[in-house]
Amino acid sequence: MCNACIPMLNESLPVDDFADQLLGMLNQGALSLMVSIGHRTGLYDLMDELTWATSTQIAAQGALDERYVREWLAAMVSAGIVQYQPASKTYLLPDSHAALLCRRAAPDNIAVFAQYVGMLGKVEDQVVECFRQGGGVGYEQFPSFHGIMAEDSGQTVLAALDEHILPLVEGIERELEAGIRVLDVGCGRARALLHLAQRFPRSEFHGYDLSHEALEDARRVAADRGIENIVFTRRDLTDFNLDADLEQFELVTAFDAIHDQAAPQNVLDGIYRALKPGGRFLMQDIRASSHLENNADHPIGPLLYTLSTMHCMTVSLAQGGAGLGTMWGEEKAVEMLRLAGFEQIEVNQLEHDFQNNFYVLRK
């Protein structure tokens, strides 16, 4: 077949249009770092409480260095995020912009996700070397990952857990109120699990994760809140399916955790074994297809493939793992769940959430 007859996903752009696209990419990529800084320093939240203010007033309000605040404000003004009055040298964050950038805006706070850009940039050299030598970049090279994920989960999972996600599992709230055993696989800082443990004191909750730091944070939060029906265990789940003394649970959850495992099939096989007969598995993962051509119009496709290359895929490969990547897709997920033994598979989507699928399965 001639090359001209082969279907393509994208048509090429004229050089001037492509140059404009690349310049836009550079501006937006740089801006992501500044949005992340605005979130981490609390500048958006400060400005949300102020009317028109000078850089000196804004910096003083947040006990920040004025020179850095002034330069950050210049980036915000040039990007059209913050308004500026030259005569008075004052700045304003409009309410319509604050509605997507402040902590009060959760679950719609886009600034939370901008933090991923800076985090990934820190491992660029190591990832470039992986392109040449293979292998991967280990979890220990991402010290801020669990903190960002906790915020991310707080917006995508925790905010929807009671009203939208739990009701997907028919009757599970009644069971949790009566008292069952629950396991969260790859729990990280366990914000969802802590919420469930606090809401359902008659149930017993367990969280498994590889990160000592994430689990210590989860234990601290549990102690601060007086939550006593929860246990955290540091576990490498690579051979989870081979555990001879596998504990049994009525409910197992995995929130955005399966695709970066070293041996995801082993983890799914182990989850099936860990469920009591009739037990349920609730899995949240990225809504995407396993086939690139079906993801060409994904609203955050470039971001997710970048996260995959520079985190999810590489941390799995660093352990000699499968390297499924963020965009392993619904088709692959269903295939692997069936291999694990699940026959009843429901794939649910929430109207307000374009990013995730919620799989509900019964043993």
N, C-alpha and C positions, 0 to 999 in steps of 0.2 A: 504493500500500500504506500502511495506517495505521502510525504510528510504533510502536504497541504490538505490531505483528506483525513488526517487524524484529528479527532476532536481535542480541543484544549480547554482548560479551565478558564484561563485569562487571556484576553487579547493584549498585545503590547501597546504601550502608549507612545505618542510622539515624544521626542527627546525633551522638548520644553515642558510638556505636561509631566513627564517623569521626573524632571529636575525639580519642579514645584512640589511633587509628591515627596521626594527625598528631603527637600528643605523643611517641609512640614513635619516629616518624621524626626528630623534633628531637633526642631523646636519643641515638639511634643515630648520627645524622649527626655530632653533637658528639663522641661517643665514638670515631668513626673517626679524628678528628684526634689524640686522646689515644693511641690504639693506635699510630698512625704515629709519634708522638713517642717512645713506649716502645721502638719498634723502632729508630729512628734514633739514640737516645741509648744504646742497649744496655741499658736498664733491665730488660727481660725476661730477658736473658741473665745480668745480674748477680744478679737475684733467683732465677734458676734454680739458682745456685750457693750460695745462702744458705738457712739455716733462718729461723725467726722473727727479724726484725731491725727496728730503729727506722729512721725516715726519715734520721736522722743517719748511722747505720751504712751504709745503702744508698747515700746520697749520697757518703760518703767512699770507699766501695768503687769508685765510678765516677768520682771526681773531679768531681762535679756539685754545683750549688748546692742546698743542703738545702731552702730555701724552695720552690723550684720542684718538687723531688722530692716534698715533702710534699703540695703541692696536686695534683700528678699522681696520687699514691697515693690521695688522697681521691676523685678521679674513678674510679679503678680499684675502690675498695671500694664506692662507690655503684652501680657497674655490675655488681657480683658477680664481678669478674675476680680480685681480690686479697682475701684474708682478713685480718681485723683483730682484734686483742685490745686492747680499750680500757684494761684495767688496766695493761698493760705498754707500751702504745702501739707495738706491734710488728705487722709485716706479713708475709704469706707468699703466694707465688705457688704454688698447688697444682700438683702434677705433671701432673694431667689437663689443666690450662689451659696450662701450659708446653709441652705436647705440640703445641699449635697456635699458639704465639706466639713461640717462640725460634728462633734461627738453626739450632740443632741439629735442629729439627723439619722442616726442608726435606725433601721438597717439600710438607709440610702447613702451612707457616708462613703463616697468614692475615694476620699483621701486615704482610707485604710489600705486599699489595694495598691495605691501608689508606692507604698513601702516595699513592695516586692522588687521594684526596679533597682533600688539601691542595694538591697540584699543580694540580688543576683549579680550585680556588677562587681561585688567583692570577690567572686570566684571565677571571673572571666578568664584570668590567666590559666587557672587549673583546667577549666573546660576546654580552652584552646589546646592545651597539652593532650587532653583526652581525645580530641579530634585526630591528633597525630599518633598517639600511642595506644588508644583504646582505654578501657577501664572506666573509672568514674571518680566522682568527688564525694567523700563521705559526709554523713550527717554532721560530724563534728566541725566541719567548715562553715556551717550555717548557724552560728550561735543565736541569731535573732529570729530564726524561723518559727519556733514554737510560740513566741510572743506575738508575731504577726498572725500566725494561724489562729491563735486564741481570739484575736480581734475579728478576723475573717469569719471564724465559726460563730462568734457572737452575733454577727449580722446575718449570716446565711442559714445557720442551723438553730442556734439558741433562740433567736427572735421569732422563729416560726415553729418551734418545737411543740408547744402546747396546743396552739390553735390549728396548725396545718399538718405537721409531720406525724405525731403520735396517732391522730385519728385515722391515718392510712392503715394502721395495723388494727384490724377489727377486734374490739374487746380488750385490747391490751391495757387500757387505763384501769379498767375494773380489776384485772389481774394484778397490776402494780399496786393498786390500793389494798388488795387483800394480802399481798406479800409473795413475791417470786424472786428468783435469783437472776441477775442481769450481768452480762459481760459486755464491755466496750473494748473492741480490738483497735490498737493504735490510738489510744485515747489522748495522747499529747497532754496538754494542761487540763483536759477533762472538764471544760466548762459545761458541756451538755450533760455529762454524767453527774456532775455535782448538782446541777439543777434538778435532775430527776431524783437523786438521792434525797434532796431536801424536800421535794414535793411528795415523795412516796416513802415515808419513814418505815413502813412495814416491810418493804422490799430490801434485798441485799444486793449491793452493787460492787462490781469488780472492774478495774481498769488495767489493761496491759499496754505497756509501751517500752520501747528500747531506750528512750532518753531519760537518764537519771535526773537531769535538770528539770525537765518538764514534770516528772512525777513529784519531785520535791516541791515544786510550785503548787501542784494540785493538792498535796498533803497539807501544805501551809494554809491554803484557802479552806480546805475541809475543817481544819482545826479552828481557824478564825470564825467560821460559821457554826461551829459546834455540830458538824455532821459526823455521825458515828457509824452509819450503816454503809460505809464505803471502804474498800481496800484497794490499794494500788500496788502492782507488782511489776518489777522491771523484767521484761522477757524479750528474748530474741525469738520471733515467731517463724523463723525460717523452716524449722522442722515441727511446726505446731501439729501437723497431721500425725506425727509419730509418737506424740506424748502418750506414754502408757497409762498415766494416771490423770487423764483429762477430766477436769471438773465438768459438771453438768449444769446447764442453765435453761430456763424457760424462754429467755430473750437474749439474743446477741445483737449488738449494733456495731457498725463500722462507718464512721463519718469521714469521707474523703481520705481513706487510709489504705485501701487495698492496692491501688495501682502502683504505689511506690515501694511495696514490699519486695524483698529480694526473691521470694518464692511465693507469688500470689496464689498459685493453684494449691500449694501446700496449706496456706492460711485458710483458704475457702474450704478445703477438705477437712481441716481441723475444726473449723466453725461448724460444719455439718455434724461431725462426731460429737462436738461439745453440746449440741442441742438435745434436749430431752425429746422423746417422741411427741409430736404435736407442737414443739417449740417453734418460735419465729425468729427470723433473721431480717433485720432492717439495715439496708446498706445505702448510704448516700454517696454518689460519685458524679463526676462531670457528665453533663448531658452533651453527647457528641456521637458521631458515627465512627466506626472502626475504619472507614474508607475515606481517604483524603478528599475525594471529589464531592462527598456529601457535606464536608465542613468548609467548603470554599466561601460560603456566605455566613459562617458563624460570626455573631456580633463581636466576640472577643477571641476569635481564632488565633490571630498573631500573638496575643498575650499568652494564651494557653499553650501553644506550641513552644513559646520561649520559656515559660515556666517548666515545661516538660524537659526541654534540652538542658536547662541549667539547674534544675533541681530534681524533679520527680524521677526522670529517667536515669540521671547520673548517680543519684544516691543508691538506686537499686543495682546499677552496674558496678558500683564501688564494692558491693558485697558479692560480686560474681553472680548477680541475679538476672532476672528475666528482662529488666529494663522496659516494662510495658509502656511507661510514659503516661502523662496526664490524659492524652487523647486516645486511650485504649479503646474506648467506644462501647456503645450499648451492645452491638452484635457480639463482640469478644467477651464482654461481661456475661451475657446470657449463656454463651457457649461454655465458659468456665464454671458458671454456677451449676449448669446441668452436669458437667463432669464431676462436680463435687457431690452430686446426688440429689440436688433440688429438682423437683418436678413441677411444683406449683410456683411460678415466677410471675409476679405482677411488677410492671414498670410504671411508676407514677410520676407525674410532673405537676408542679404547683404553678398556678396562674401568674403569680408575682415573681417567679424565679426562673429565668431563662438559662441559668448556669448548671442546674443539677437535675439528675434523675434520682428517684427514691425507689429502691427495689425492696419489695416485701415478699418474703419466702417462708414457706412452712415445711418442716421436716415430716 
